[in-house]
Amino acid sequence: MTKRNNSATVTLEDDGIRLDRWFKRTLKDISFTIIAKLIRKGSIRVNGKKADISTRLVEGDQIVYPEIFLTAKKEQTLPNFKKQS
C-alpha cells in the first residue's frame, strides 16, 4: 500500500504566514488538532524538511502533506423511551 501525498507551492499572497495558518486558509474543513498532530509526527514537510507549527512560509516553499480524509460524524440517536400505561 502506498501513501498518497498532496503538495502545494506557497504563493505571494501567503508569503510570511505561519504553517498552521496556511492550513486554516487552504483546508478549512480540517481541524487544527489534526494538522498539529500531523506536523508533530513529521508527516507535513516544507521544502523536504520537517516543520514546526510556527514555521513561517516564504513564497515558493513546497509543502507536502498526506491525503486527509474527513469522516462524517455519526448521528447520535437517543433511545425512544415510551411511557407505559
ZADO-1210 file (C-alpha; in nm, 4 decimals, padded with zeros to 6 digits):
<atoms>
<atom x="00.0000" y="00.0000" z="00.0000" code="MET" pos="1"/>
<atom x="00.1423" y="00.3348" z="-00.0969" code="THR" pos="2"/>
<atom x="00.0800" y="00.6597" z="00.0825" code="LYS" pos="3"/>
<atom x="-00.0571" y="00.9368" z="-00.1322" code="ARG" pos="4"/>
<atom x="00.0711" y="01.2844" z="-00.0656" code="ASN" pos="5"/>
<atom x="-00.0543" y="01.6209" z="-00.1757" code="ASN" pos="6"/>
<atom x="00.1749" y="01.9094" z="-00.2433" code="SER" pos="7"/>
<atom x="00.1322" y="02.2824" z="-00.2768" code="ALA" pos="8"/>
<atom x="00.3538" y="02.5780" z="-00.3503" code="THR" pos="9"/>
<atom x="00.3287" y="02.8899" z="-00.1354" code="VAL" pos="10"/>
<atom x="00.2130" y="03.1922" z="-00.3323" code="THR" pos="11"/>
<atom x="00.2953" y="03.5593" z="-00.2816" code="LEU" pos="12"/>
<atom x="-00.0430" y="03.6013" z="-00.1118" code="GLU" pos="13"/>
<atom x="00.0613" y="03.3539" z="00.1608" code="ASP" pos="14"/>
<atom x="00.4180" y="03.4789" z="00.1987" code="ASP" pos="15"/>
<atom x="00.5153" y="03.5283" z="00.5629" code="GLY" pos="16"/>
<atom x="00.2278" y="03.3438" z="00.7312" code="ILE" pos="17"/>
<atom x="00.2694" y="03.0542" z="00.9710" code="ARG" pos="18"/>
<atom x="00.2271" y="02.6976" z="00.8541" code="LEU" pos="19"/>
<atom x="-00.0763" y="02.6338" z="01.0745" code="ASP" pos="20"/>
<atom x="-00.2478" y="02.9474" z="00.9429" code="ARG" pos="21"/>
<atom x="-00.1774" y="02.8361" z="00.5850" code="TRP" pos="22"/>
<atom x="-00.3637" y="02.5119" z="00.6504" code="PHE" pos="23"/>
<atom x="-00.6516" y="02.7044" z="00.8075" code="LYS" pos="24"/>
<atom x="-00.6813" y="02.9115" z="00.4884" code="ARG" pos="25"/>
<atom x="-00.6302" y="02.6237" z="00.2487" code="THR" pos="26"/>
<atom x="-00.8054" y="02.3279" z="00.4130" code="LEU" pos="27"/>
<atom x="-01.0858" y="02.4961" z="00.6035" code="LYS" pos="28"/>
<atom x="-01.2644" y="02.1735" z="00.6981" code="ASP" pos="29"/>
<atom x="-00.9643" y="02.0166" z="00.8731" code="ILE" pos="30"/>
<atom x="-00.9339" y="02.0858" z="01.2453" code="SER" pos="31"/>
<atom x="-00.6263" y="02.2438" z="01.3995" code="PHE" pos="32"/>
<atom x="-00.5825" y="01.9353" z="01.6186" code="THR" pos="33"/>
<atom x="-00.5392" y="01.7075" z="01.3176" code="ILE" pos="34"/>
<atom x="-00.2972" y="01.9476" z="01.1477" code="ILE" pos="35"/>
<atom x="-00.0924" y="01.9898" z="01.4675" code="ALA" pos="36"/>
<atom x="-00.0695" y="01.6130" z="01.5137" code="LYS" pos="37"/>
<atom x="00.0499" y="01.5591" z="01.1555" code="LEU" pos="38"/>
<atom x="00.3117" y="01.8323" z="01.1946" code="ILE" pos="39"/>
<atom x="00.4396" y="01.6842" z="01.5233" code="ARG" pos="40"/>
<atom x="00.4664" y="01.3396" z="01.3623" code="LYS" pos="41"/>
<atom x="00.6671" y="01.4844" z="01.0736" code="GLY" pos="42"/>
<atom x="00.4046" y="01.3963" z="00.8128" code="SER" pos="43"/>
<atom x="00.3917" y="01.7553" z="00.6913" code="ILE" pos="44"/>
<atom x="00.7104" y="01.8856" z="00.5352" code="ARG" pos="45"/>
<atom x="00.8235" y="02.2186" z="00.3989" code="VAL" pos="46"/>
<atom x="01.0929" y="02.2017" z="00.1302" code="ASN" pos="47"/>
<atom x="01.1563" y="01.8364" z="00.2188" code="GLY" pos="48"/>
<atom x="01.2261" y="01.9037" z="00.5869" code="LYS" pos="49"/>
<atom x="01.0178" y="01.8533" z="00.8993" code="LYS" pos="50"/>
<atom x="00.8454" y="02.1723" z="01.0015" code="ALA" pos="51"/>
<atom x="00.7148" y="02.3259" z="01.3230" code="ASP" pos="52"/>
<atom x="00.3655" y="02.4642" z="01.3616" code="ILE" pos="53"/>
<atom x="00.5148" y="02.8124" z="01.3811" code="SER" pos="54"/>
<atom x="00.7284" y="02.7798" z="01.0656" code="THR" pos="55"/>
<atom x="00.6986" y="03.0965" z="00.8577" code="ARG" pos="56"/>
<atom x="00.6356" y="03.0302" z="00.4905" code="LEU" pos="57"/>
<atom x="00.8107" y="03.2091" z="00.2062" code="VAL" pos="58"/>
<atom x="00.6842" y="03.2423" z="-00.1494" code="GLU" pos="59"/>
<atom x="00.7945" y="02.9363" z="-00.3445" code="GLY" pos="60"/>
<atom x="00.8131" y="02.6978" z="-00.0454" code="ASP" pos="61"/>
<atom x="00.6924" y="02.3482" z="-00.1272" code="GLN" pos="62"/>
<atom x="00.4506" y="02.1981" z="00.1285" code="ILE" pos="63"/>
<atom x="00.3959" y="01.8221" z="00.1205" code="VAL" pos="64"/>
<atom x="00.1200" y="01.6722" z="00.3329" code="TYR" pos="65"/>
<atom x="-00.0665" y="01.3408" z="00.3441" code="PRO" pos="66"/>
<atom x="-00.4106" y="01.2998" z="00.1980" code="GLU" pos="67"/>
<atom x="-00.6517" y="01.3834" z="00.4757" code="ILE" pos="68"/>
<atom x="-00.9922" y="01.2211" z="00.4776" code="PHE" pos="69"/>
<atom x="-01.2889" y="01.3632" z="00.6602" code="LEU" pos="70"/>
<atom x="-01.5312" y="01.1216" z="00.8132" code="THR" pos="71"/>
<atom x="-01.8866" y="01.2262" z="00.8680" code="ALA" pos="72"/>
<atom x="-01.9857" y="01.2322" z="01.2309" code="LYS" pos="73"/>
<atom x="-02.2288" y="00.9591" z="01.3142" code="LYS" pos="74"/>
<atom x="-02.5637" y="01.0916" z="01.4089" code="GLU" pos="75"/>
<atom x="-02.6343" y="01.0057" z="01.7637" code="GLN" pos="76"/>
<atom x="-02.9815" y="00.8841" z="01.8285" code="THR" pos="77"/>
<atom x="-03.1345" y="00.8694" z="02.1686" code="LEU" pos="78"/>
<atom x="-03.3355" y="00.5658" z="02.2648" code="PRO" pos="79"/>
<atom x="-03.7068" y="00.6111" z="02.2296" code="ASN" pos="80"/>
<atom x="-03.8477" y="00.5857" z="02.5786" code="PHE" pos="81"/>
<atom x="-04.2181" y="00.5302" z="02.5728" code="LYS" pos="82"/>
<atom x="-04.4251" y="00.5828" z="02.8786" code="LYS" pos="83"/>
<atom x="-04.6024" y="00.2622" z="02.9571" code="GLN" pos="84"/>
<atom x="-04.9564" y="00.2852" z="03.0833" code="SER" pos="85"/>
</atoms>
